[in-house]
Amino acid sequence: MTPDLRTFLGECDAAGLLDRVARPTAPGGELARRLAEAGERTVWFERVVGHRVPVVAGVCASRAALARALDTTPPRLVHTVAAAIDGARPWRSTLDAPFRAHVVRRPDLGRVVPVVEFYPSQRRRYLTGTIVVARRPGGVNLSFHRMMLLGGNRLAVRIVPRHLHALLAEQEGRAEVAVVCGVHPAVEIAASVSGDPALDELRVAAALLRGRLACTDLDGFAVPAHAELVLRGRFTGALADEGPFVDLTGTADGVRRQPVLVVDRLYHRDDWLYRTILPGGAEHKALMGIPQEPRILRIVANAVPGVAGVALTPGGCSWLHAVVAIRVRADGDGRNAGLAALAAHPSLKRVVVVDDDIDPADAQAVEWAVATRCRPDRDLFVIPHARGSSLDPSRDPETETTAKWIVDATIPFGRPRGEFLRVQPDEPARKPVPRGTRPRTPRRPR
Ligand SMILES: Cc1cc2nc3c(=O)[nH]c(=O)nc-3n(C[C@H](O)[C@H](O)[C@H](O)COP(=O)(O)O)c2cc1C
């Protein structure tokens, strides 16, 4: 069977990880509140007021969910995605595309699709589970973009200056695209990976699914054949106000002029599901942050040989704060790892470097390492006036700069490792080292 969103939801249901909401739910604050309460669980709203289409969210809301979707473990996730980027492979071509079952021309999007008004105080309805498929020489580019309902068949699409932005700029803002919504998590993860412009994210998805991804040709666009919803449209070169939108930080992003997408055709499967993502929720963070980790891992590995793991942490919006775990081989490795991580992900504001006995995704363990291994007079480094993330409300609004910091919470170099390891309950007794006979601690260079 071809893996798709439905089959994955069936697996979640069988594993007891899916909450079904049977009572009618309003596609506004009520639906958003329920999703916020669900945290990392998957929610299926069976009845949405004013619509006949069920809504699903929270599909990829945790490291564990993503690992399950890719048939790996949470600690192996970063390595699995890194291997798929390196081993991108062809997808299977098919004429059997269930999304072609229904087509609506010039759709009134707000009526056909249960577009959610997540934060009624902001008074905006957004599609958030939408992946743009754009043609580029030799393949396609996939990336998630939020889409604000303008009315009728028009959407304002937020496009930060990355690959889609560059493709549009080359065509003076006018480009035909396809948009897919409701696909297997592997396709969503691949669409969230930021790599080389030549990287074909559909091929990364095919590698994550071990070649089982089936795509079909839609007017010259390769699209996942089992998507729940597909839009065909064009950027016209027109701009419209987009926002305010509650972003990853949970704070409201400003209003900007953004490209308008006109939707000419909407396709959907029989008994289709509408897939959405709560802005600023656990799922938004997991899908934004986790696919960035392979790039950070690779760049840190270039600077320090023994990199064990990387996590962009939910408390740091899965975008601004990271933890890197390394095996220290030489004095100064911790600092170098921190510098490399900051360079690898320019939005990063803080990086904590820990030893490889600490799971970087375990917030308690990381804080324990900071508490027991780090001395701020010696192990804290602040880099002033560096370019930060546009999402960080604390940045300088005029210069867009911020300060960055590295917290080196690795075991002080030269000190016996055993003094810093957690003693396990079933550990055999060790001979105590009498006081005064311990080796002297070498001073760390400042
Ligand atoms: C849920 C989610 C929503 C996103 N929303 C946007 C968005 O509105 N605009 C945008 O430019 N990028 C958005 N992104 C980030 C891009 O999709 C992501 O950085 C992608 O890797 C960019 O692709 P590229 O490397 O091909 O340019 C979002 C990512 C996720 C996971």
The ligand as an SDF file (V2000), in Angstrom:
LIG
                    3D

 31 33  0  0  0  0  0  0  0  0999 V2000
    4.3890   24.3960    9.3210 C   0  0  0  0  0  0  0  0  0  0  0  0
    5.3500   25.2610    8.5670 C   0  0  0  0  0  0  0  0  0  0  0  0
    4.9540   26.5010    8.1310 C   0  0  0  0  0  0  0  0  0  0  0  0
    5.8280   27.3020    7.3990 C   0  0  0  0  0  0  0  0  0  0  0  0
    5.3970   28.5050    6.9390 N   0  0  0  0  0  0  0  0  0  0  0  0
    6.1870   29.2220    6.1200 C   0  0  0  0  0  0  0  0  0  0  0  0
    5.6940   30.4040    5.4980 C   0  0  0  0  0  0  0  0  0  0  0  0
    4.5700   30.8230    5.7020 O   0  0  0  0  0  0  0  0  0  0  0  0
    6.5350   31.0700    4.6610 N   0  0  0  0  0  0  0  0  0  0  0  0
    7.7990   30.6370    4.3940 C   0  0  0  0  0  0  0  0  0  0  0  0
    8.4840   31.2500    3.5840 O   0  0  0  0  0  0  0  0  0  0  0  0
    8.2960   29.5230    5.0000 N   0  0  0  0  0  0  0  0  0  0  0  0
    7.5090   28.8180    5.8370 C   0  0  0  0  0  0  0  0  0  0  0  0
    7.9810   27.6690    6.4090 N   0  0  0  0  0  0  0  0  0  0  0  0
    9.3930   27.3060    6.2380 C   0  0  0  0  0  0  0  0  0  0  0  0
    9.6950   26.6820    4.9030 C   0  0  0  0  0  0  0  0  0  0  0  0
    8.6820   25.8640    4.4240 O   0  0  0  0  0  0  0  0  0  0  0  0
   10.9720   25.8590    5.0500 C   0  0  0  0  0  0  0  0  0  0  0  0
   11.9990   26.6780    5.5410 O   0  0  0  0  0  0  0  0  0  0  0  0
   11.3970   25.2180    3.7700 C   0  0  0  0  0  0  0  0  0  0  0  0
   12.4360   24.3360    4.0480 O   0  0  0  0  0  0  0  0  0  0  0  0
   11.8980   26.2070    2.7680 C   0  0  0  0  0  0  0  0  0  0  0  0
   12.1890   25.5020    1.5920 O   0  0  0  0  0  0  0  0  0  0  0  0
   13.4480   25.8110    0.6830 P   0  0  0  0  0  0  0  0  0  0  0  0
   14.6650   25.3860    1.4530 O   0  0  0  0  0  0  0  0  0  0  0  0
   13.2140   25.0050   -0.5330 O   0  0  0  0  0  0  0  0  0  0  0  0
   13.4360   27.2850    0.4070 O   0  0  0  0  0  0  0  0  0  0  0  0
    7.1360   26.8650    7.1430 C   0  0  0  0  0  0  0  0  0  0  0  0
    7.5310   25.6080    7.5950 C   0  0  0  0  0  0  0  0  0  0  0  0
    6.6520   24.8190    8.2880 C   0  0  0  0  0  0  0  0  0  0  0  0
    7.0890   23.4720    8.7150 C   0  0  0  0  0  0  0  0  0  0  0  0
  1  2  1  0
  2  3  1  0
  2 30  2  0
  3  4  2  0
  4  5  1  0
  4 28  1  0
  5  6  2  0
  6  7  1  0
  6 13  1  0
  7  8  2  0
  7  9  1  0
  9 10  1  0
 10 11  2  0
 10 12  1  0
 12 13  2  0
 13 14  1  0
 14 15  1  0
 14 28  1  0
 15 16  1  0
 16 17  1  0
 16 18  1  0
 18 19  1  0
 18 20  1  0
 20 21  1  0
 20 22  1  0
 22 23  1  0
 23 24  1  0
 24 25  2  0
 24 26  1  0
 24 27  1  0
 28 29  2  0
 29 30  1  0
 30 31  1  0
M  END
$$$$
